[in-house]
């Protein structure tokens, strides 16, 4: 056991946290086409200040063009109302038309109703709390930091509001201790281990070391064990190399190693759409490397028989993923390329229209899923009541309507499935540097339901038989990344 790992064990906490101003509400399903949880977590609507300096791609465009194409979660009439009420500012001066042409150096500011998109009811868990950083379990469905239609329900905001503010902040230290910065970032739809630095010095050190980390993810893919075994016999998938593991390498848990080394590029011109990557086969493209290890238990065991039987009946199996490079959506794109997309990952299954309809599923949204919350008008954020809002107000991630006769404000939250995909960040092994005492092994010992409740896979048995999960330093292993499994 490395010295640093002994120290880390002293900082293990496993404390669950959640926003005190949030609540769980049931999902209303217009047409049952997707396996969602019964409830989601929401926060009540509030007013938010939006401030932004002119980006290069905004130059010489009208505000109308900008809001219509890059901020499409609200109708353009909402922005026209801001102009009519003198609440949309350019360089601190109210403007009188959405036809204003944005120029380099312009500062755009307005205050607007904000309704955040719902997230999973799963709670953030503080796994380790050291003087310089936190290690947390991030549930699927929440982004690492505020973005788009997420703010209070982002990981950093939850940790700042519900953990750092209580454990470290007081009148003498002020807001400086609230600094929090993600060292590694997971996609919003991915769950698992995230490292959060508490100060700029730690950010600088860990950001450099994280590039050398050995990272492990577990994914649920669309293939039965039998189907997977037949594919692996081919030795090659789309030019991707497959090699059989020796008993010493496999630990009785894995059958093969799939080496996927192919370029990836982020697709451009997708303003207002989900970020997406694709395979890039150009000769000058930078290669992305991922190793995949199908979790197929030793054939002679009872576990194998149960795994095969249950997996074949539901057409899913599990795979260990070890990305060496860190391209956007790398694991997701590479698994799609070899023909085994991640379960529930609509973005890379080419089924992007599966959740869309030609007519609104509910009154205000072209969606099959919403969550509704009724609030007594007296409990609404005072800033909302003081604003010149209409009877029906769009807030980005939902709609707020007022019934003055009943003194009720109703919020209809939009739900955009999937809230999460079956990809989980399992463990980071960060090699020692000249300033540290040893290797840093960080395990995410909290898991989403899809890992635990597979019906054919016992997580505890797998982890107890996997040496890497139990060894606390890299001294016994070759430094070549493909062999550290």
KEMI-883046 format. One record per residue: residue in three letters; y, z negated, x of N, C-alpha, C, O in turn. Coordinates in steps of 0.2 Angstrom, whole numbers, plus 5000, padded with zeros to 4 digits. Layout:
AlaYZXYZXYZXYZX ...
This chain:
Unk499450005004500050005000500650005004500749965009 Unk501150055003501750055007502249995005502149975000 Unk502649975010503149925009503549935003503649894999 Unk503749995002504250014997503850004990504149984985 Unk503250024990502850014984502749944982502749924976 Unk502649904987502649824985503249804982503249764978 Unk503849834985504449814982504549834975504849794971 Unk504349894974504449924967504049884962504349884956 Unk503549864964503149824959503449764957503349744951 Unk503949734961504349684959504849694954505149654950 Unk505049764953505549784948505249814942505649834938 Unk504649804941504349834935504549794929504549734929 Unk504749834923505049794918504649814911504449764907 Unk504649874909504349904903504749874897504449844893 Unk505349884897505749854892505949914887506249964889 Unk505849914881506049964876506749954874506949894872 Unk507150004873507850004871507950054865507650104865 Unk508450044861508650094856509350074854509550024855 Unk509650124852510350114849510450074843510050084838 Unk510850024844510849974838511250004832511149984826 Unk511650054833511950094828511550154825511750184821 Unk510950154827510450214824510050184819509950124818 Unk509750224815509250204810508750264809508850324811 Unk508150244807507550294806507550314798507650274794 Unk507550374797507550404790506950454789506750484794 Unk506750464783506150514782506450584782507050594780 Unk505950624784506150694784505950724777505450704774 Unk506350774774506250804768505950874770506350914774 Unk505450894768505050954770505151004764504850994758 Unk505451064765505451114760504851154759504651174754 Unk504551164765503951204765503551174771503751184777 Unk502951154770502551114775502251174780501751194779 Unk502651184785502351234790502351214797502151254802 Unk502451144798502451124805502351054805502551014800 Unk501951024810501750964810502250914813502250904820 Unk502650884809503250844812503050774810502650754806 Unk503350724814503350654812503650644805504050684803 Unk503450594802503750574795504450554795504850564791 Unk504650524801505350504802505650524808505350544813 Unk506350524808506750544814507250484814507450444810 Unk507550484820508150434822508750474821508850524824 Unk509250444818509950474817510450414819510350354819 Unk511050444820511650394820512150424815512150484814 Unk512550374812513050394806513550444809513650444815 Unk513850484805514350534808514950494811515050434809 Unk515350524815515950494818516350544821516150604821 Unk516950534823517450574825517350574833517250524836 Unk517450634836517350644843517950684846518150734843 Unk518150674852518750714855518350764859517950744864 Unk518550824858518250884862518750904867519250934865 Unk518650904873519150924878518750974883518150964885 Unk519051034885518751074889519251124893519751144890 Unk519251134899519651174903519351244902518751254901 Unk519751294902519551364901518951384907519051374913 Unk518451404904517951434909518051504910518351544906 Unk517751534915517951604917517751654912518151704911 Unk517151644909516951694903517351684897517351734893 Unk517851634897518251624891518951664892519251674887 Unk519051684898519751714899519851774895519351814894 Unk520451784892520651844889520251854882520251914879 Unk519951804880519651804873520051764868520351714870 Unk520051774862520351734857519951674855519351674856 Unk520351624853519951564850519451584845518951554844 Unk519651624841519251644835518551674838518051664835 Unk518651724843518051744846517551694849516951694849 Unk517951644853517551594856517151554851516551544852 Unk517551524846517151484842516651514837516151484836 Unk516751584836516251614832515651634836515051634833 Unk515651644842515051664846514751604850514151614852 Unk515151564853514851514857514851444854514451394857 Unk515151434848515151364845514951374838515351364833 Unk514351404837514151434830513851384825513651394820 Unk513851314828513551264823514051244818513851214813 Unk514651274818515151254813515451324810515451374814 Unk515551324804515851394801516551394804516951344806 Unk516851454805517451464808518051434803518551414806 Unk517851424797518351394793518551324795519051294794 Unk518051284798518151224801518751224806519151174806 Unk518651274810519151274816519851294813520351274815 Unk519851334807520451354804520851294801521451294801 Unk520451254798520651194795521051144801521551114800 Unk520751144807521051114812521751144814522251104815 Unk521751204814522451234815522951224810523451204811 Unk522751224804523151214798523451144798523951134795 Unk523051094800523251024800523551004807523650944808 Unk523651054811524051034818523550994822523850954826 Unk522951004822522450964826522051004831521550974834 Unk522251064833521951104838522451114843523051144842 Unk522351084850522951094855522751134861522151134863 Unk523151164863523151204870523651174874524251174873 Unk523451144880523951114885524351064881524951064882 Unk524051024877524350964873524850994868525150954865 Unk524851054866525351084861524951114855524451144857 Unk525051094849524651124843524751194843525351224844 Unk524251234841524351304841524351324833524151284829 Unk524551384832524651404825524251464823524251484817 Unk523751484827523351534825522651534830522751524836 Unk522151554827521551564830521551624834521051644838 Unk522051664834522051734837522351714844522451764848 Unk522551654846522751644852522351664858521751654857 Unk522551694863522151724869522151674874522651644877 Unk521551654876521451604881521551624888521351684890 Unk521951584892522151604899521851554904521651504902 Unk521751584910521551544915521951474916522551484916 Unk521651424916522051354917522151324910522451264910 Unk522051354905522151324898521651264897521151264899 Unk521951214894521551154892521551154884522051144881 Unk520951154882520851154874520651084872520151054875 Unk520951064867520750994865520750984857521251014854 Unk520350954854520350944847519850884845519450864849 Unk520050854840519550794837519250814831519550844826 Unk518650804831518250844825517650794823517450754827 Unk517450804817516850764814516250784818516150844819 Unk515850734820515250754824514650724821514650664820 Unk514150764819513550744816512950764821512850824822 Unk512650714824512150724829511550754826511350724821 Unk511150794830510550814828510050754828510150714833 Unk509550744824509050694824508650694830508550754833 Unk508350644832507850644838507250604836507150574830 Unk506750604840506150564839506250494838506750464841 Unk505850464834505850384834505550354839505650284840 Unk505250384844504950354850505550324854506150354854 Unk505450264857505950224860506050244868505450254871 Unk506650244871506650244878506450174881506450124878 Unk506050184887505750124890506050124897505950164901 Unk506250064899506450054906505850034910505549974908 Unk505550074914504950064918505050014924504749974925 Unk505550034928505749994934506549994934506950034932 Unk506749934936507449924937507649894944507449834945 Unk507849934948507949914955508749904956509149934952 Unk508949884961509749874962510049944963510649944961 Unk509749994965510050064965509850114960510250154959 Unk509350104956509150154951508650124946508350074947 Unk508650154941508150144935507650204935507750254937 Unk507050184933506550234931506350224924506150164922 Unk506450274920506350264913505850314910505750364913 Unk505550294904505250344900505650374895505950344891 Unk505750444895506150474891505750504885505250544887 Unk505850494879505450524874505550594873506150614875 Unk505150634870505350704869505850704863505950654859 Unk506250754863506750764858507450744860507950754856 Unk507550704865508250684867508350714874507950714878 Unk509050734875509250764881509350714886509450654884 Unk509350734893509450684898510250654898510350604899 Unk510650704896511350684896511750724890511450764887 Unk512350704888512650734882512650804883512850834888 Unk512550844878512550914878512550944870512250914866 Unk512950994869512851024863512950974857513550944856 Unk512450974853512550934847512150864848511950834843 Unk512150844854511950774856512450734860512750764865 Unk512550674859512950634862512750564863512450544868 Unk512850524858512550454858511850444858511550394861 Unk511450494856510750494856510450534863509850554863 Unk510850544868510650564874510350504878510550454877 Unk509950524883509650464887510150424891510150364890 Unk510650454894511150414898511550374894511750314895 Unk511750404888512150364883511750304880512050244880 Unk511150314879510750254876510650204881510750144880 Unk510550224888510450174893511150134894511150074895 Unk511650174894512350144896512450094890512750034892 Unk512350114884512550064878512150014877512349954875 Unk511450014878510949964876510649934882510249884881 Unk510749954888510449914894510949894899510949834900 Unk511249944902511749924907512349884905512549834908 Unk512549894899513149864896512949784895513349744895 Unk512249774894512049704893511849674899511949614900 Unk511549714904511149674910511649674916511549634920 Unk512149714916512549714922513349714921513649694925 Unk513549734915514249744914514549674912514349644907 Unk515149654915515449594912516249604914516449664917 Unk516649564912517349574913517549584920518049614922 Unk517149554925517349554932517249624935517549644940 Unk516649654933516449714936516749774932516849834935 Unk516949764926517149824922516749884921516149874921 Unk517049944920516650004918516250034925515850074924 Unk516450014931516150044936515350034936515050084939 Unk515149984934514349974934514050014929513450014929 Unk514450044925514150094920513950154922513650194919 Unk514050174929513850234932513150244931512750204932 Unk512950304929512250324928512150394929512550434926 Unk511650414933511650494934510850504935510550474939 Unk510650564931509950584932509850614938510150664940 Unk509350594942509150624948508650684947508750734950 Unk508150674942507750724940507950734933508050684929 Unk507850794930508050804923507450844920507150894922 Unk507350814914506750844910507150884904507650874902 Unk506750944902507050974896507050924890506650874890 Unk507450944885507550894880506850884876506750834874 Unk506450944876505850934872505250904876504750894873 Unk505350894882504850864887504950784887505450764887 Unk504350754887504350684888504250664895503950704899 Unk504350594897504050574903504550534908505150514905 Unk504450534914504750494919505450534921505450584923 Unk505950494921506650514923506950454927506950394926 Unk507250474933507550424938508250434937508550484937 Unk508550374936509350364934509650324940509450264940 Unk510050354944510450324949510950274946511350294941 Unk511150224949511650174947512250184950512750154948 Unk512250214956512950224960512850284964512350314965 Unk513450314966513550374969513150374976512850434978 Unk513150324979512750324986511950334985511650374988 Unk511750304980510950314978510850384976510350414977 Unk511350404972511250474970511250524975510850574975 Unk511650514980511650564986510950554990510650604992 Unk510750494991510150484995509550514991509050554994 Unk509450494984508850514981508850584979508350624979 Unk509450614978509450694977509250734982508950784981 Unk509350704988509050744994508250734995507950774996 Unk508050674993507350654994506950684988506350704989 Unk507250694982506850714977506550784978506050804975 Unk506950824982506750894983506050894987505650954986 Unk505850844990505150844994504650804989504050794992 Unk504850784983504350744979503750784977503750844976 Unk503150754976502550784973502650754966502650704964 Unk502650814961502750794954502150814950501850864952 Unk501950774946501350784942501550784934501850734932 Unk501350834930501450834923500750844920500250874923 Unk500750824914500150844910500350884904500850864901 Unk499950934902500150974896499550984892498950984894 Unk499650994886499151014881499251094879499751114877 Unk498751134880498851204880498351234874497951194872 Unk498551294872498151324867497551364869497551424870 Unk497051324871496451344873495851294873496051234874 Unk495251304870494751264870494451254877494551304881 Unk494051204878493751194885493251254886493251284892 Unk492951274881492451334882492851394884492651434888 Unk493351404880493751464882494051464889494051514892 Unk494251404891494551394897494051414903494251444908 Unk493451384902492951394907492751464908492651484913 Unk492751504902492551574903493151614906492951654910 Unk493751594905494351624909494251614916494451654920 Unk494151544918494151524925493651564929493651574935 Unk493051584926492551624929492751694932492451714937 Unk493351714929493651784931493951774938494051834942 Unk494051714941494351704947495151724948495451704953 Unk495351774943496051794944496251804937495951834932 Unk496951784935497251794929497951824930498351794933 Unk497951884928498651924929498851924937499451914938 Unk498351924941498551924948498551854951498751844957 Unk498551804947498551734949497951704951497351714948 Unk497951674957497351654961496951594958497351544956 Unk496351594957495951534954495451524959495051564961 Unk495351454961494851434966494451374963494751334960 Unk493851374964493451314962493551264967493551264973 Unk493551204964493651144968492951114970492451114967 Unk492951084976492351054979492350984975492850954972 Unk491750954975491750884972492250834975492450794972 Unk492350834982492850794985493550804982493950754981 Unk493650864981494350884979494450864971494950854969 Unk493950874967493950874960493950804957494150794952 Unk493650754961493550684959493150684952493250634949 Unk492850734951492450734944492850744938492650734933 Unk493550764939494050764934494250834933494450854927 Unk494250874938494550944938494050994940493650974944 Unk494051054937493551104939493851154944493551174949 Unk494451174943494751234947495451214949495851174946 Unk495751254954496451254955496751324954496451374956 Unk497251324950497551394948498251394952498651344951 Unk498351434957498951444960499351504958499251554958 Unk499951484954500351524951501051534955501451484955 Unk501051584959501651594963502051664961501851714964 Unk502551654957502851714955503551704953503751644951 Unk504051744953504751734952504851724945504551744940 Unk505451684944505651664937506451674937506751654942 Unk506651704932507451704931507651684924507251684920 Unk508251654924508551634918508851694914509251734917 Unk508651694908508951754904509651744903509951684901 Unk510051794904510851794903510951814896510551844892 Unk511651814894511951834888511551804882511351834877 Unk511451734882511151704877511551644874511351594872 Unk512251664874512751614872512551594865512451634860 Unk512551524864512351494857511651494856511451474850 Unk511251524860510451514859510151474864510551444869 Unk509551454863509251404868509151444875509051504876 Unk509251394880509151424887508451444888507951414885 Unk508351504891507651534892507551564898508051594901 Unk506951564901506851594907506251644906505951644901 Unk506151694911505651744910505351754917505651744922 Unk504751784918504451804924504951864927505151904924 Unk505051854934505451904937504951934943504851904948 Unk504751994942504352024947504752074953504352104957 Unk505352064953505752104958505552084965505452024966 Unk505552124969505352114976505852054979505652014983 Unk506552064977506952014980507051944976507451904978 Unk506651934971506651874967506351814971505951824975 Unk506651754970506351694974505751674970505751674964 Unk505251664974504651644971504651574968504951524971 Unk504351554963504251494960503451474960503051514959 Unk503251414963502551394964502351334960502651284960 Unk501851344956501551294952500751294953500451344953 Unk500451234954499751224954499551194947499851144945 Unk499051224945498751194938498051174940497651214943 Unk497851114937497151094937496851074931497051024928 Unk496451124928496151104921495751044921495351034926 Unk495951004916495550934916494950944912494950934906 Unk494450964916493750974913493250924917493150934923 Unk493150874913492750814916492050844919491750894916 Unk491750814924491150834927490550844921490450804917 Unk490250904922489850934917489250884915488950884910 Unk489050844920488450804919488550734915488150704913 Unk489250724913489450664910489450664903489550724900 Unk489350604899489450604892490150624890490250654885 Unk490650604894491350624893491450694892491850714888 Unk491150734897491150804897490950834890491250874887 Unk490350804888490050834881490550824876490650864871 Unk490850764875491250744870491850784870492150814865 Unk492150794877492750834878492650904875493050934872 Unk492150934877491951004875491951014868492151054865 Unk491550964865491450974857492050964854492251004849 Unk492450914855493050904852493550954853493950974849 Unk493650974859494151024861493951094858494451124855 Unk493351114857493151174854493351174847493451224844 Unk493351114844493451114837494151114835494351134829 Unk494651094840495351104838495751154842496351154842 Unk495351184847495651244851496151214856496651254857 Unk496151154858496651134863496251104869495751074868 Unk496651104875496351064880496951044885497551064883 Unk496751004890497350974894497251004901496751024903 Unk497851004904497951034911498450994915498950974912 Unk498250974921498750944925499150994929498851044931 Unk499850984929500251034932500651004938500850944938 Unk500651044943501051014949501551064952501351114956 Unk502151064949502651114951502851094958503051044960 Unk502951144963503151134970503851154970504251114973 Unk504051204967504851224966505051194960504651164956 Unk505751204958506051174952506451224948507051204947 Unk506151284946506551324942506551304935506151264933 Unk507051334932507151314924506551334920506351394921 Unk506251284917505651294912505051324916504651364914 Unk504951304923504451334927503751324924503351374924 Unk503551264923502851254920502751294914502251324913 Unk503251294909503151324903503151404904502651434900 Unk503451434908503451504909502851524913502451574911 Unk502651484918502051504921501351494917500951534917 Unk501351444913500751434908500751494903500251514901 Unk501351514901501351574896501151634900500751674897 Unk501251644906501151704910500351704911500051764911 Unk500051654912499251654913498951654906498251644906 Unk499251654901498951664894498751594891498451594886 Unk499051544893498951474890499551434889499751384892 Unk499951464884500651424882500551354880499951334877 Unk501051314881501051244879501051234872501351274868 Unk500651194869500551184862501251164859501551114862 Unk501451194854502051174850502751204854503251194852 Unk502651244859503151274863503351344860503151394863 Unk503751344854503851404851504251454855504151514854 Unk504651424859505151464863504751514868504951574869 Unk504151494870503751534874503051554871502651574875 Unk503051554865502451574861502551644858502151674855 Unk503251664859503451724855503351724848503251774844 Unk503451664845503451654838504051624836504051574832 Unk504651654838505251624837505451624830505951584828 Unk505151664826505351664819504951624814505051624808 Unk504451584817504051544813504351494809504151484803 Unk504951464811505251414807505851444803506251404801 Unk505951504804506551534800506351564794505851594793 Unk506851564789506751594783507251644781507851634784 Unk507151694776507651734775508151704770508751734768 Unk508051644767508551614763508551544764508051514768 Unk509051504763509151434765508551394762508451394756 Unk508251354766507751314764508051254760507751224756 Unk508651234762509051184759509751204757509851264759 Unk510051164754510751194751511151214757511551264756 Unk511251184763511751204768511451234774511751254778 Unk510751234775510451254781509951304780509551304775 Unk509851354784509251394784508751364788508551384794 Unk508451314785507951274789507451244784507651234778 Unk506851234786506351204781506351124781506051094778 Unk506751094786506751024787507450994787507851024791 Unk507550944783508150904784508050834783507450814781 Unk508450794785508450714784509050694780509650714783 Unk509050654775509650644771509750564771509250524771 Unk510350554772510650484772511250474768511750504768 Unk511150424763511750404759512050344762511750294763 Unk512750344762513150284765513650274760514050314757 Unk513850204759514350184755515050204759515050194765 Unk515450234755516050264758516450204762516750224767 Unk516450144760516750094763516450084770516850054775 Unk515850104771515550094778515650154783515350154788 Unk515950204780516050264784516550244790517050204789 Unk516450274796516950274801517650274799517850334796 Unk518050224800518750234798519150294800519550324796 Unk519050324806519350384808519150444804519550484803 Unk518550444801518350494796518750494790519050544788 Unk518850434787519250424781519950444782520250464777 Unk520250434788520950444789521050514791521650534791 Unk520550554792520650624794520650664787520350654782 Unk521050724788521150764782520450814781520450874782 Unk519950774779519350814778519250834771519550814766 Unk518850884770518650914763518050884760517750834763 Unk517950894754517350864751516750884754516250844754 Unk516650944757516050964761516250974768516651024769 Unk515950934773516250944780515650954784515150924784 Unk515651014788515151024793515250984799515850984802 Unk514750964802514850924808514450944814514250894819 Unk514251004815513851024820513051024819512751074818 Unk512850954818512150944817511950924810511450904808 Unk512450934805512350914798512950924794513450954797 Unk512850904788513450914783513550844780513150804778 Unk514250834779514450764776514750784769515250824769 Unk514550754764514850774757515050704754514750654755 Unk515550704750515850644747515750644740515950694737 Unk515550594737515550584729515950524728515750464728 Unk516650544726517150484725516950444719517050384719 Unk516650474714516450434708515950384710516050324707 Unk515450394714514950344715515150314722514750264724 Unk515650324725515850294731515250304737515150264741 Unk514950364737514450384741514650444746514850494743 Unk514450434752514550484757513850504759513450464761 Unk513650564758512950594759512950634766513350684766 Unk512450614770512350654776511750694776511250664775 Unk511750764777511150794777511050824784511450864786 Unk510550794788510450814795510050874796509450874792 Unk510250924800509750974801509250954806509350924811 Unk508650984805508150964810507851034812507651074808 Unk507851044819507651104822507051094826507051074831 Unk506451114823505851094826505651154831505951204831 Unk505251134837504951074837505451014840505851034845 Unk505350954838505750904842505450894849505850874853 Unk504850914850504550904857503950954857503650974853 Unk503850964864503251004865502750954869502850904871 Unk502150984870501550944873501650944881501150974884 Unk502150924884502250924891502550854893503050834890 Unk502250824897502350754899502450744907501950764910 Unk502950714909503050704916502750634918502950584915 Unk502250644922501750584923501850544929501850484928 Unk502050574935502150534941502550574946502550634946 Unk502950534950503350564956503050524962503150464962 Unk502950564967502750534974503350554978503350614980 Unk503750514980504350534985504250514992504250454993 Unk504050554996503950535003504450495006505050505005 Unk504350455011504750415015505250455019505050515021 Unk505850435020506350465025506450415030506250355030 Unk506950425035507050385040507350325038507350275042 Unk507750315032508050255030507650215026507850165024 Unk507050235024506650195019506050165022505850185028 Unk505750125019505150085021504450115020503950105023 Unk504450165015503850195014503850245008504450255006 Unk503350275006503250325001503450284994503250224993 Unk503850314990503950284983503550324978503650384977 Unk503150284975502650314970502950284963502850224962 Unk503150324959503350314952502950334947502850394946 Unk502650294943502150314937502450304931502850254929 Unk502350344926502550334919501950314915501550354913 Unk501950244914501350214911501450214904501050174900 Unk501950244901502050254894501950324892502150374895 Unk501550334886501350404885501550424878501450384873 Unk501650484876501750514869501050514866500550504869 Unk501150514859500450514855500050564856499350554856 Unk500250624858499750684859499350674865498850704865 Unk499550634870499150624876498650574874498050574876 Unk498750514870498350464869497850484863497250464864 Unk498050514858497650534852497450604852497550634847 Unk497050624857496750694857496150694854495950744851 Unk495750644853495050644850494550664855493950654854 Unk494750694861494250714866494350694873494050714878 Unk494950654874495150634880495350564881495750534877 Unk495050524885495150454886495650444892495450454898 Unk496250434891496750434896496650374901496650384907 Unk496450314899496250264903495750284908495750264914 Unk495150314906494650334910494850384915494650384921 Unk495250434913495550484917495950454923495850464929 Unk496450414921496850384926496450334931496650334937 Unk496050294928495650254933495150284938495050254943 Unk495050344936494550384941494950434945494750474949 Unk495650434944496050484948496350444954496750404953 Unk496150464960496350424966497150424967497450374969 Unk497450474965498150484967498550434962499050404964 Unk498350414956498650374952498550294955498950254953 Unk498050284958497850224961498150204968498250154970 Unk498150264972498350254979499150254979499450284975 Unk499350204983500150194983500450224989501050214990 Unk500150264993500450304999500150365000499550374998 Unk500450405004500150475006499750475012499550535014 Unk499650425016499450425022498750455023498550495028 Unk498350455017497650485018497650555016497050585016 Unk498150585014498150645011498450695016498950685019 Unk498250755015498550815019499250825016499350815010 Unk499750845020500350865017500450925013500950935010 Unk499950965014499951035010499951015002499450975000 Unk500451034999500451014992499851034987499750994983 Unk499551084989498951104984498351054985497951044980 Unk498351014990497750964991497950894989497450854988 Unk498550884987498750814985498650814977499050824973 Unk498050804975497850804968497350744967497050734962 
